[in-house]
Amino acid sequence: MEKLTINVKELSKQLGVSIPTAYELTRRSDFPTLKIGRRIVIPVEAFQLWLISSSQQNKEE
């Protein structure tokens, strides 16, 4: 079964950024996150859509 969410540490590895940078990203209003108690998780499918959308916006600029 596929994972539905990833944590911030996994996000930082996937993007190749530091953990503090990944936490900064999760604080953006346009970034998909869920808060479960004190834990921040990122829905994989929403993250993939956000990544595609963000890369398309960068191409347009």
CHARMM-style PDB file with segment names, atoms N, HN, CA, C and O in Angstrom:
ATOM      1  N   MET     1       0.843  -1.189   0.000  1.00  0.00      PROA
ATOM      2  CA  MET     1       0.000   0.000   0.000  1.00  0.00      PROA
ATOM      3  C   MET     1       0.885   1.249   0.000  1.00  0.00      PROA
ATOM      4  O   MET     1       1.856   1.343   0.751  1.00  0.00      PROA
ATOM      5  N   GLU     2       0.529   2.186  -0.847  1.00  0.00      PROA
ATOM      6  HN  GLU     2      -0.259   2.109  -1.456  1.00  0.00      PROA
ATOM      7  CA  GLU     2       1.271   3.443  -0.949  1.00  0.00      PROA
ATOM      8  C   GLU     2       1.029   4.324   0.260  1.00  0.00      PROA
ATOM      9  O   GLU     2      -0.050   4.310   0.853  1.00  0.00      PROA
ATOM     10  N   LYS     3       2.053   5.094   0.618  1.00  0.00      PROA
ATOM     11  HN  LYS     3       2.929   5.106   0.136  1.00  0.00      PROA
ATOM     12  CA  LYS     3       1.880   6.066   1.699  1.00  0.00      PROA
ATOM     13  C   LYS     3       1.027   7.225   1.191  1.00  0.00      PROA
ATOM     14  O   LYS     3       1.224   7.696   0.071  1.00  0.00      PROA
ATOM     15  N   LEU     4       0.099   7.677   1.993  1.00  0.00      PROA
ATOM     16  HN  LEU     4      -0.061   7.294   2.903  1.00  0.00      PROA
ATOM     17  CA  LEU     4      -0.758   8.799   1.611  1.00  0.00      PROA
ATOM     18  C   LEU     4      -0.140  10.129   2.002  1.00  0.00      PROA
ATOM     19  O   LEU     4      -0.435  11.158   1.395  1.00  0.00      PROA
ATOM     20  N   THR     5       0.727  10.110   3.024  1.00  0.00      PROA
ATOM     21  HN  THR     5       0.968   9.274   3.517  1.00  0.00      PROA
ATOM     22  CA  THR     5       1.356  11.342   3.498  1.00  0.00      PROA
ATOM     23  C   THR     5       2.844  11.110   3.732  1.00  0.00      PROA
ATOM     24  O   THR     5       3.302   9.977   3.883  1.00  0.00      PROA
ATOM     25  N   ILE     6       3.586  12.222   3.758  1.00  0.00      PROA
ATOM     26  HN  ILE     6       3.214  13.142   3.635  1.00  0.00      PROA
ATOM     27  CA  ILE     6       4.993  12.190   4.142  1.00  0.00      PROA
ATOM     28  C   ILE     6       5.191  13.208   5.252  1.00  0.00      PROA
ATOM     29  O   ILE     6       4.392  14.131   5.409  1.00  0.00      PROA
ATOM     30  N   ASN     7       6.255  13.038   6.019  1.00  0.00      PROA
ATOM     31  HN  ASN     7       6.904  12.288   5.892  1.00  0.00      PROA
ATOM     32  CA  ASN     7       6.546  14.011   7.068  1.00  0.00      PROA
ATOM     33  C   ASN     7       7.565  15.034   6.557  1.00  0.00      PROA
ATOM     34  O   ASN     7       8.031  14.937   5.421  1.00  0.00      PROA
ATOM     35  N   VAL     8       7.901  15.995   7.382  1.00  0.00      PROA
ATOM     36  HN  VAL     8       7.522  16.074   8.304  1.00  0.00      PROA
ATOM     37  CA  VAL     8       8.779  17.083   6.958  1.00  0.00      PROA
ATOM     38  C   VAL     8      10.182  16.564   6.633  1.00  0.00      PROA
ATOM     39  O   VAL     8      10.820  17.050   5.699  1.00  0.00      PROA
ATOM     40  N   LYS     9      10.658  15.595   7.387  1.00  0.00      PROA
ATOM     41  HN  LYS     9      10.139  15.200   8.146  1.00  0.00      PROA
ATOM     42  CA  LYS     9      11.987  15.028   7.112  1.00  0.00      PROA
ATOM     43  C   LYS     9      12.014  14.372   5.728  1.00  0.00      PROA
ATOM     44  O   LYS     9      12.974  14.545   4.978  1.00  0.00      PROA
ATOM     45  N   GLU    10      10.968  13.625   5.393  1.00  0.00      PROA
ATOM     46  HN  GLU    10      10.188  13.485   6.003  1.00  0.00      PROA
ATOM     47  CA  GLU    10      10.883  12.994   4.073  1.00  0.00      PROA
ATOM     48  C   GLU    10      10.757  14.049   2.975  1.00  0.00      PROA
ATOM     49  O   GLU    10      11.326  13.896   1.894  1.00  0.00      PROA
ATOM     50  N   LEU    11      10.015  15.114   3.254  1.00  0.00      PROA
ATOM     51  HN  LEU    11       9.553  15.238   4.132  1.00  0.00      PROA
ATOM     52  CA  LEU    11       9.877  16.217   2.305  1.00  0.00      PROA
ATOM     53  C   LEU    11      11.237  16.835   2.003  1.00  0.00      PROA
ATOM     54  O   LEU    11      11.563  17.092   0.844  1.00  0.00      PROA
ATOM     55  N   SER    12      12.029  17.072   3.044  1.00  0.00      PROA
ATOM     56  HN  SER    12      11.764  16.863   3.985  1.00  0.00      PROA
ATOM     57  CA  SER    12      13.344  17.685   2.842  1.00  0.00      PROA
ATOM     58  C   SER    12      14.238  16.787   1.990  1.00  0.00      PROA
ATOM     59  O   SER    12      14.991  17.282   1.152  1.00  0.00      PROA
ATOM     60  N   LYS    13      14.161  15.476   2.197  1.00  0.00      PROA
ATOM     61  HN  LYS    13      13.549  15.074   2.878  1.00  0.00      PROA
ATOM     62  CA  LYS    13      14.960  14.543   1.388  1.00  0.00      PROA
ATOM     63  C   LYS    13      14.510  14.554  -0.068  1.00  0.00      PROA
ATOM     64  O   LYS    13      15.341  14.558  -0.976  1.00  0.00      PROA
ATOM     65  N   GLN    14      13.193  14.559  -0.293  1.00  0.00      PROA
ATOM     66  HN  GLN    14      12.518  14.556   0.444  1.00  0.00      PROA
ATOM     67  CA  GLN    14      12.677  14.541  -1.667  1.00  0.00      PROA
ATOM     68  C   GLN    14      13.060  15.798  -2.433  1.00  0.00      PROA
ATOM     69  O   GLN    14      13.351  15.741  -3.627  1.00  0.00      PROA
ATOM     70  N   LEU    15      13.060  16.939  -1.739  1.00  0.00      PROA
ATOM     71  HN  LEU    15      12.824  16.985  -0.768  1.00  0.00      PROA
ATOM     72  CA  LEU    15      13.375  18.201  -2.401  1.00  0.00      PROA
ATOM     73  C   LEU    15      14.866  18.528  -2.378  1.00  0.00      PROA
ATOM     74  O   LEU    15      15.322  19.412  -3.103  1.00  0.00      PROA
ATOM     75  N   GLY    16      15.618  17.817  -1.549  1.00  0.00      PROA
ATOM     76  HN  GLY    16      15.247  17.099  -0.960  1.00  0.00      PROA
ATOM     77  CA  GLY    16      17.051  18.089  -1.443  1.00  0.00      PROA
ATOM     78  C   GLY    16      17.349  19.388  -0.722  1.00  0.00      PROA
ATOM     79  O   GLY    16      18.293  20.099  -1.066  1.00  0.00      PROA
ATOM     80  N   VAL    17      16.534  19.696   0.289  1.00  0.00      PROA
ATOM     81  HN  VAL    17      15.767  19.118   0.569  1.00  0.00      PROA
ATOM     82  CA  VAL    17      16.728  20.915   1.081  1.00  0.00      PROA
ATOM     83  C   VAL    17      16.877  20.527   2.550  1.00  0.00      PROA
ATOM     84  O   VAL    17      16.606  19.390   2.935  1.00  0.00      PROA
ATOM     85  N   SER    18      17.311  21.485   3.361  1.00  0.00      PROA
ATOM     86  HN  SER    18      17.532  22.409   3.048  1.00  0.00      PROA
ATOM     87  CA  SER    18      17.461  21.220   4.788  1.00  0.00      PROA
ATOM     88  C   SER    18      16.088  21.091   5.451  1.00  0.00      PROA
ATOM     89  O   SER    18      15.076  21.526   4.902  1.00  0.00      PROA
ATOM     90  N   ILE    19      16.072  20.493   6.623  1.00  0.00      PROA
ATOM     91  HN  ILE    19      16.894  20.139   7.070  1.00  0.00      PROA
ATOM     92  CA  ILE    19      14.818  20.341   7.366  1.00  0.00      PROA
ATOM     93  C   ILE    19      14.229  21.706   7.733  1.00  0.00      PROA
ATOM     94  O   ILE    19      13.019  21.885   7.591  1.00  0.00      PROA
ATOM     95  N   PRO    20      15.035  22.690   8.205  1.00  0.00      PROA
ATOM     96  CA  PRO    20      14.452  24.014   8.473  1.00  0.00      PROA
ATOM     97  C   PRO    20      13.830  24.659   7.228  1.00  0.00      PROA
ATOM     98  O   PRO    20      12.804  25.332   7.325  1.00  0.00      PROA
ATOM     99  N   THR    21      14.446  24.455   6.069  1.00  0.00      PROA
ATOM    100  HN  THR    21      15.280  23.909   5.990  1.00  0.00      PROA
ATOM    101  CA  THR    21      13.881  24.991   4.826  1.00  0.00      PROA
ATOM    102  C   THR    21      12.562  24.300   4.505  1.00  0.00      PROA
ATOM    103  O   THR    21      11.625  24.946   4.035  1.00  0.00      PROA
ATOM    104  N   ALA    22      12.478  23.010   4.750  1.00  0.00      PROA
ATOM    105  HN  ALA    22      13.239  22.485   5.132  1.00  0.00      PROA
ATOM    106  CA  ALA    22      11.227  22.276   4.524  1.00  0.00      PROA
ATOM    107  C   ALA    22      10.131  22.794   5.452  1.00  0.00      PROA
ATOM    108  O   ALA    22       8.981  22.934   5.036  1.00  0.00      PROA
ATOM    109  N   TYR    23      10.484  23.083   6.717  1.00  0.00      PROA
ATOM    110  HN  TYR    23      11.418  22.970   7.055  1.00  0.00      PROA
ATOM    111  CA  TYR    23       9.498  23.652   7.645  1.00  0.00      PROA
ATOM    112  C   TYR    23       9.029  25.027   7.162  1.00  0.00      PROA
ATOM    113  O   TYR    23       7.847  25.350   7.275  1.00  0.00      PROA
ATOM    114  N   GLU    24       9.943  25.835   6.627  1.00  0.00      PROA
ATOM    115  HN  GLU    24      10.904  25.572   6.535  1.00  0.00      PROA
ATOM    116  CA  GLU    24       9.549  27.139   6.070  1.00  0.00      PROA
ATOM    117  C   GLU    24       8.527  26.948   4.963  1.00  0.00      PROA
ATOM    118  O   GLU    24       7.538  27.677   4.889  1.00  0.00      PROA
ATOM    119  N   LEU    25       8.764  25.980   4.115  1.00  0.00      PROA
ATOM    120  HN  LEU    25       9.568  25.387   4.175  1.00  0.00      PROA
ATOM    121  CA  LEU    25       7.852  25.696   3.013  1.00  0.00      PROA
ATOM    122  C   LEU    25       6.464  25.328   3.527  1.00  0.00      PROA
ATOM    123  O   LEU    25       5.460  25.731   2.940  1.00  0.00      PROA
ATOM    124  N   THR    26       6.400  24.567   4.615  1.00  0.00      PROA
ATOM    125  HN  THR    26       7.216  24.239   5.092  1.00  0.00      PROA
ATOM    126  CA  THR    26       5.098  24.151   5.151  1.00  0.00      PROA
ATOM    127  C   THR    26       4.315  25.324   5.729  1.00  0.00      PROA
ATOM    128  O   THR    26       3.102  25.223   5.919  1.00  0.00      PROA
ATOM    129  N   ARG    27       4.985  26.423   6.008  1.00  0.00      PROA
ATOM    130  HN  ARG    27       5.970  26.505   5.853  1.00  0.00      PROA
ATOM    131  CA  ARG    27       4.291  27.604   6.541  1.00  0.00      PROA
ATOM    132  C   ARG    27       3.699  28.485   5.444  1.00  0.00      PROA
ATOM    133  O   ARG    27       2.968  29.430   5.741  1.00  0.00      PROA
ATOM    134  N   ARG    28       4.001  28.189   4.190  1.00  0.00      PROA
ATOM    135  HN  ARG    28       4.594  27.421   3.949  1.00  0.00      PROA
ATOM    136  CA  ARG    28       3.419  28.959   3.087  1.00  0.00      PROA
ATOM    137  C   ARG    28       1.927  28.649   2.980  1.00  0.00      PROA
ATOM    138  O   ARG    28       1.504  27.507   3.161  1.00  0.00      PROA
ATOM    139  N   SER    29       1.146  29.672   2.686  1.00  0.00      PROA
ATOM    140  HN  SER    29       1.490  30.599   2.539  1.00  0.00      PROA
ATOM    141  CA  SER    29      -0.310  29.476   2.620  1.00  0.00      PROA
ATOM    142  C   SER    29      -0.728  28.607   1.435  1.00  0.00      PROA
ATOM    143  O   SER    29      -1.782  27.974   1.480  1.00  0.00      PROA
ATOM    144  N   ASP    30       0.078  28.568   0.381  1.00  0.00      PROA
ATOM    145  HN  ASP    30       0.935  29.082   0.344  1.00  0.00      PROA
ATOM    146  CA  ASP    30      -0.292  27.783  -0.800  1.00  0.00      PROA
ATOM    147  C   ASP    30       0.254  26.354  -0.770  1.00  0.00      PROA
ATOM    148  O   ASP    30       0.052  25.597  -1.719  1.00  0.00      PROA
ATOM    149  N   PHE    31       0.939  25.983   0.303  1.00  0.00      PROA
ATOM    150  HN  PHE    31       1.103  26.598   1.074  1.00  0.00      PROA
ATOM    151  CA  PHE    31       1.529  24.644   0.395  1.00  0.00      PROA
ATOM    152  C   PHE    31       0.588  23.704   1.151  1.00  0.00      PROA
ATOM    153  O   PHE    31       0.099  24.053   2.225  1.00  0.00      PROA
ATOM    154  N   PRO    32       0.330  22.508   0.597  1.00  0.00      PROA
ATOM    155  CA  PRO    32      -0.634  21.589   1.220  1.00  0.00      PROA
ATOM    156  C   PRO    32      -0.066  20.862   2.445  1.00  0.00      PROA
ATOM    157  O   PRO    32       0.882  20.086   2.325  1.00  0.00      PROA
ATOM    158  N   THR    33      -0.636  21.113   3.595  1.00  0.00      PROA
ATOM    159  HN  THR    33      -1.406  21.744   3.692  1.00  0.00      PROA
ATOM    160  CA  THR    33      -0.231  20.409   4.816  1.00  0.00      PROA
ATOM    161  C   THR    33      -1.461  20.023   5.624  1.00  0.00      PROA
ATOM    162  O   THR    33      -2.533  20.608   5.473  1.00  0.00      PROA
ATOM    163  N   LEU    34      -1.289  19.039   6.472  1.00  0.00      PROA
ATOM    164  HN  LEU    34      -0.418  18.563   6.595  1.00  0.00      PROA
ATOM    165  CA  LEU    34      -2.291  18.667   7.464  1.00  0.00      PROA
ATOM    166  C   LEU    34      -1.591  18.685   8.805  1.00  0.00      PROA
ATOM    167  O   LEU    34      -0.437  18.272   8.918  1.00  0.00      PROA
ATOM    168  N   LYS    35      -2.286  19.163   9.818  1.00  0.00      PROA
ATOM    169  HN  LYS    35      -3.223  19.499   9.726  1.00  0.00      PROA
ATOM    170  CA  LYS    35      -1.722  19.138  11.157  1.00  0.00      PROA
ATOM    171  C   LYS    35      -2.511  18.112  11.962  1.00  0.00      PROA
ATOM    172  O   LYS    35      -3.725  18.228  12.127  1.00  0.00      PROA
ATOM    173  N   ILE    36      -1.804  17.119  12.451  1.00  0.00      PROA
ATOM    174  HN  ILE    36      -0.818  17.025  12.317  1.00  0.00      PROA
ATOM    175  CA  ILE    36      -2.415  16.073  13.267  1.00  0.00      PROA
ATOM    176  C   ILE    36      -1.781  16.190  14.641  1.00  0.00      PROA
ATOM    177  O   ILE    36      -0.657  15.741  14.865  1.00  0.00      PROA
ATOM    178  N   GLY    37      -2.518  16.798  15.555  1.00  0.00      PROA
ATOM    179  HN  GLY    37      -3.431  17.162  15.373  1.00  0.00      PROA
ATOM    180  CA  GLY    37      -1.928  17.135  16.851  1.00  0.00      PROA
ATOM    181  C   GLY    37      -0.837  18.175  16.626  1.00  0.00      PROA
ATOM    182  O   GLY    37      -1.104  19.244  16.076  1.00  0.00      PROA
ATOM    183  N   ARG    38       0.371  17.875  17.041  1.00  0.00      PROA
ATOM    184  HN  ARG    38       0.588  17.007  17.488  1.00  0.00      PROA
ATOM    185  CA  ARG    38       1.499  18.784  16.813  1.00  0.00      PROA
ATOM    186  C   ARG    38       2.294  18.405  15.570  1.00  0.00      PROA
ATOM    187  O   ARG    38       3.248  19.088  15.200  1.00  0.00      PROA
ATOM    188  N   ARG    39       1.898  17.327  14.941  1.00  0.00      PROA
ATOM    189  HN  ARG    39       1.122  16.772  15.242  1.00  0.00      PROA
ATOM    190  CA  ARG    39       2.651  16.790  13.814  1.00  0.00      PROA
ATOM    191  C   ARG    39       2.157  17.372  12.492  1.00  0.00      PROA
ATOM    192  O   ARG    39       0.952  17.477  12.262  1.00  0.00      PROA
ATOM    193  N   ILE    40       3.094  17.747  11.631  1.00  0.00      PROA
ATOM    194  HN  ILE    40       4.072  17.662  11.818  1.00  0.00      PROA
ATOM    195  CA  ILE    40       2.766  18.258  10.302  1.00  0.00      PROA
ATOM    196  C   ILE    40       3.029  17.146   9.296  1.00  0.00      PROA
ATOM    197  O   ILE    40       4.119  16.576   9.258  1.00  0.00      PROA
ATOM    198  N   VAL    41       2.020  16.841   8.480  1.00  0.00      PROA
ATOM    199  HN  VAL    41       1.134  17.304   8.511  1.00  0.00      PROA
ATOM    200  CA  VAL    41       2.189  15.863   7.408  1.00  0.00      PROA
ATOM    201  C   VAL    41       1.743  16.490   6.092  1.00  0.00      PROA
ATOM    202  O   VAL    41       0.937  17.420   6.067  1.00  0.00      PROA
ATOM    203  N   ILE    42       2.281  15.965   5.017  1.00  0.00      PROA
ATOM    204  HN  ILE    42       2.936  15.210   5.038  1.00  0.00      PROA
ATOM    205  CA  ILE    42       2.003  16.499   3.692  1.00  0.00      PROA
ATOM    206  C   ILE    42       1.351  15.388   2.866  1.00  0.00      PROA
ATOM    207  O   ILE    42       1.953  14.333   2.666  1.00  0.00      PROA
ATOM    208  N   PRO    43       0.120  15.616   2.383  1.00  0.00      PROA
ATOM    209  CA  PRO    43      -0.518  14.622   1.518  1.00  0.00      PROA
ATOM    210  C   PRO    43       0.280  14.484   0.216  1.00  0.00      PROA
ATOM    211  O   PRO    43       0.528  15.479  -0.464  1.00  0.00      PROA
ATOM    212  N   VAL    44       0.674  13.281  -0.125  1.00  0.00      PROA
ATOM    213  HN  VAL    44       0.473  12.472   0.428  1.00  0.00      PROA
ATOM    214  CA  VAL    44       1.549  13.039  -1.273  1.00  0.00      PROA
ATOM    215  C   VAL    44       0.931  13.557  -2.567  1.00  0.00      PROA
ATOM    216  O   VAL    44       1.601  14.241  -3.340  1.00  0.00      PROA
ATOM    217  N   GLU    45      -0.324  13.242  -2.808  1.00  0.00      PROA
ATOM    218  HN  GLU    45      -0.868  12.686  -2.180  1.00  0.00      PROA
ATOM    219  CA  GLU    45      -0.963  13.641  -4.062  1.00  0.00      PROA
ATOM    220  C   GLU    45      -1.063  15.164  -4.175  1.00  0.00      PROA
ATOM    221  O   GLU    45      -0.780  15.723  -5.235  1.00  0.00      PROA
ATOM    222  N   ALA    46      -1.460  15.830  -3.104  1.00  0.00      PROA
ATOM    223  HN  ALA    46      -1.689  15.376  -2.243  1.00  0.00      PROA
ATOM    224  CA  ALA    46      -1.561  17.293  -3.114  1.00  0.00      PROA
ATOM    225  C   ALA    46      -0.184  17.925  -3.291  1.00  0.00      PROA
ATOM    226  O   ALA    46      -0.054  18.943  -3.970  1.00  0.00      PROA
ATOM    227  N   PHE    47       0.846  17.329  -2.684  1.00  0.00      PROA
ATOM    228  HN  PHE    47       0.740  16.502  -2.132  1.00  0.00      PROA
ATOM    229  CA  PHE    47       2.212  17.833  -2.835  1.00  0.00      PROA
ATOM    230  C   PHE    47       2.662  17.728  -4.288  1.00  0.00      PROA
ATOM    231  O   PHE    47       3.270  18.659  -4.818  1.00  0.00      PROA
ATOM    232  N   GLN    48       2.371  16.604  -4.935  1.00  0.00      PROA
ATOM    233  HN  GLN    48       1.877  15.848  -4.505  1.00  0.00      PROA
ATOM    234  CA  GLN    48       2.757  16.433  -6.335  1.00  0.00      PROA
ATOM    235  C   GLN    48       2.070  17.462  -7.225  1.00  0.00      PROA
ATOM    236  O   GLN    48       2.697  18.016  -8.128  1.00  0.00      PROA
ATOM    237  N   LEU    49       0.789  17.723  -6.979  1.00  0.00      PROA
ATOM    238  HN  LEU    49       0.280  17.273  -6.245  1.00  0.00      PROA
ATOM    239  CA  LEU    49       0.066  18.740  -7.750  1.00  0.00      PROA
ATOM    240  C   LEU    49       0.641  20.126  -7.500  1.00  0.00      PROA
ATOM    241  O   LEU    49       0.778  20.919  -8.431  1.00  0.00      PROA
ATOM    242  N   TRP    50       0.979  20.426  -6.241  1.00  0.00      PROA
ATOM    243  HN  TRP    50       0.867  19.782  -5.485  1.00  0.00      PROA
ATOM    244  CA  TRP    50       1.575  21.715  -5.901  1.00  0.00      PROA
ATOM    245  C   TRP    50       2.913  21.880  -6.615  1.00  0.00      PROA
ATOM    246  O   TRP    50       3.212  22.959  -7.126  1.00  0.00      PROA
ATOM    247  N   LEU    51       3.711  20.830  -6.655  1.00  0.00      PROA
ATOM    248  HN  LEU    51       3.468  19.953  -6.240  1.00  0.00      PROA
ATOM    249  CA  LEU    51       5.024  20.875  -7.289  1.00  0.00      PROA
ATOM    250  C   LEU    51       4.891  21.151  -8.785  1.00  0.00      PROA
ATOM    251  O   LEU    51       5.636  21.964  -9.332  1.00  0.00      PROA
ATOM    252  N   ILE    52       3.959  20.486  -9.442  1.00  0.00      PROA
ATOM    253  HN  ILE    52       3.354  19.826  -8.997  1.00  0.00      PROA
ATOM    254  CA  ILE    52       3.717  20.708 -10.871  1.00  0.00      PROA
ATOM    255  C   ILE    52       3.258  22.138 -11.103  1.00  0.00      PROA
ATOM    256  O   ILE    52       3.754  22.814 -12.005  1.00  0.00      PROA
ATOM    257  N   SER    53       2.315  22.600 -10.296  1.00  0.00      PROA
ATOM    258  HN  SER    53       1.912  22.051  -9.564  1.00  0.00      PROA
ATOM    259  CA  SER    53       1.791  23.958 -10.426  1.00  0.00      PROA
ATOM    260  C   SER    53       2.887  24.999 -10.211  1.00  0.00      PROA
ATOM    261  O   SER    53       2.968  25.980 -10.951  1.00  0.00      PROA
ATOM    262  N   SER    54       3.721  24.788  -9.211  1.00  0.00      PROA
ATOM    263  HN  SER    54       3.656  23.992  -8.611  1.00  0.00      PROA
ATOM    264  CA  SER    54       4.802  25.732  -8.910  1.00  0.00      PROA
ATOM    265  C   SER    54       5.831  25.772 -10.025  1.00  0.00      PROA
ATOM    266  O   SER    54       6.338  26.841 -10.364  1.00  0.00      PROA
ATOM    267  N   SER    55       6.142  24.621 -10.596  1.00  0.00      PROA
ATOM    268  HN  SER    55       5.730  23.753 -10.320  1.00  0.00      PROA
ATOM    269  CA  SER    55       7.138  24.602 -11.668  1.00  0.00      PROA
ATOM    270  C   SER    55       6.586  25.264 -12.926  1.00  0.00      PROA
ATOM    271  O   SER    55       7.343  25.881 -13.676  1.00  0.00      PROA
ATOM    272  N   GLN    56       5.285  25.149 -13.171  1.00  0.00      PROA
ATOM    273  HN  GLN    56       4.670  24.648 -12.563  1.00  0.00      PROA
ATOM    274  CA  GLN    56       4.677  25.813 -14.324  1.00  0.00      PROA
ATOM    275  C   GLN    56       4.670  27.326 -14.137  1.00  0.00      PROA
ATOM    276  O   GLN    56       4.892  28.069 -15.093  1.00  0.00      PROA
ATOM    277  N   GLN    57       4.415  27.789 -12.913  1.00  0.00      PROA
ATOM    278  HN  GLN    57       4.235  27.185 -12.136  1.00  0.00      PROA
ATOM    279  CA  GLN    57       4.432  29.223 -12.637  1.00  0.00      PROA
ATOM    280  C   GLN    57       5.825  29.787 -12.846  1.00  0.00      PROA
ATOM    281  O   GLN    57       5.966  30.898 -13.358  1.00  0.00      PROA
ATOM    282  N   ASN    58       6.856  29.050 -12.461  1.00  0.00      PROA
ATOM    283  HN  ASN    58       6.742  28.148 -12.045  1.00  0.00      PROA
ATOM    284  CA  ASN    58       8.230  29.511 -12.640  1.00  0.00      PROA
ATOM    285  C   ASN    58       8.600  29.599 -14.111  1.00  0.00      PROA
ATOM    286  O   ASN    58       9.369  30.479 -14.499  1.00  0.00      PROA
ATOM    287  N   LYS    59       8.069  28.706 -14.938  1.00  0.00      PROA
ATOM    288  HN  LYS    59       7.445  27.992 -14.624  1.00  0.00      PROA
ATOM    289  CA  LYS    59       8.340  28.751 -16.374  1.00  0.00      PROA
ATOM    290  C   LYS    59       7.714  29.985 -17.013  1.00  0.00      PROA
ATOM    291  O   LYS    59       8.274  30.553 -17.950  1.00  0.00      PROA
ATOM    292  N   GLU    60       6.553  30.402 -16.508  1.00  0.00      PROA
ATOM    293  HN  GLU    60       6.098  29.941 -15.746  1.00  0.00      PROA
ATOM    294  CA  GLU    60       5.841  31.546 -17.066  1.00  0.00      PROA
ATOM    295  C   GLU    60       6.508  32.867 -16.723  1.00  0.00      PROA
ATOM    296  O   GLU    60       6.334  33.855 -17.436  1.00  0.00      PROA
ATOM    297  N   GLU    61       7.263  32.891 -15.645  1.00  0.00      PROA
ATOM    298  HN  GLU    61       7.405  32.088 -15.066  1.00  0.00      PROA
ATOM    299  CA  GLU    61       7.878  34.148 -15.198  1.00  0.00      PROA
ATOM    300  C   GLU    61       9.105  34.493 -15.958  1.00  0.00      PROA
ATOM    301  OT1 GLU    61       9.728  35.521 -15.693  1.00  0.00      PROA
TER     302      GLU     61
END
